[in-house]
Amino acid sequence: MLKELKKIQKEALAGLNKAGVLAEIEKIRVGYLGRKGRLTEILKSLRKLPSEQRAQVGKLANDIKNKLMAEIEDRLKKIESRPRGERVDITLPGIVAAHGNKHPVTRIIDEICDIFVSLGLNVVEGPEAERERYNFEALNIPLDHPSRDAFDTFYIKDDLLLRSHTSPVQIRVMEKEEPPVAVIVPGKVYRPDAVDATHSFMFHQVEGLVIDKNITFSDLKGTLSFFANRMFGDSVKVRFRPHFFPFTEPSADLDISCIICGGKGCRVCSRTGWLEVMGAGMVDPEVFKAVGYNYEKYSGFAFGMGVERIAMLKYGVNDIRLFFENDLRFLRQWR
Ligand code: PHE
């Protein structure tokens, strides 16, 4: 028993000599002096010894215990008095905090909004679950319009559906405020399209609405031309192609010269040299009637664009599904 104790003392002290950091010292303390430590076990078993041995072994065990405790105390003090840089191993590599980055769709939304904010429009948002009046009726979309078919819209229940465009927010803004109005509206929209490289059941739009006295089609042209050049570069040309929307009259689709081929014709622009980027037009008087605006006094223009389409063009992404799969190998490219 005495020999065993001497051995324990030697080992413990040798261990302490080698221990350089707090955790190692603590490990030794627990190993010998902890509740199940080697020395503790011996002290606990003293009772079982014949009384002649008990005094001798007990004394030695207690001496060793005190010595070890003093030694540990001493080491801890030494470590604590070292300059901070020596207490931790400053040569170990640090722990790098994970850095996120903006989703490419969010980046494009921010870019679009920033351009229009610089022209004085305010960013507003509206609900994704929408009433029929806002998604259709007040926008002059008749009952027999194909987009009103339950088959072409996600209906939650009667008179509640996932909005199929951001245009309903036009109505919400006009109902709340009198002209002048100048807003830009980013948001998610939903259409039960079969998913493929260019279609998704959910995507993003940015809507614009400007209303005041004497707003004309040339204001629309100037504003959207400015936007196209800011967004796609000064060399980009724009063209306004006649189109139809129930809530604007006249209406147009805005094309930009192809940013891939510069207008010569390529696969991306289907050899036409032009890319369609948004719908636009002068607000239809029927819409003004629906919200109680005086259509003799005020006029305005509206536009709406698909964010993913613009992101795909600008970043050269050829499959819309990549935006929604959460594959970090794809998303980290925008770090
Ligand atoms: N809401 C139309 C769409 O989703 C786009 C648009 C908005 C057209 C505003 C004209 C004016 O296709």
Residues whose N, C-alpha, C, O or C-beta is under 5 A from the ligand:
A	BS01	LIG	S164 H165 S167 F245 T248 G279 A280 G281 A302 F303 G304
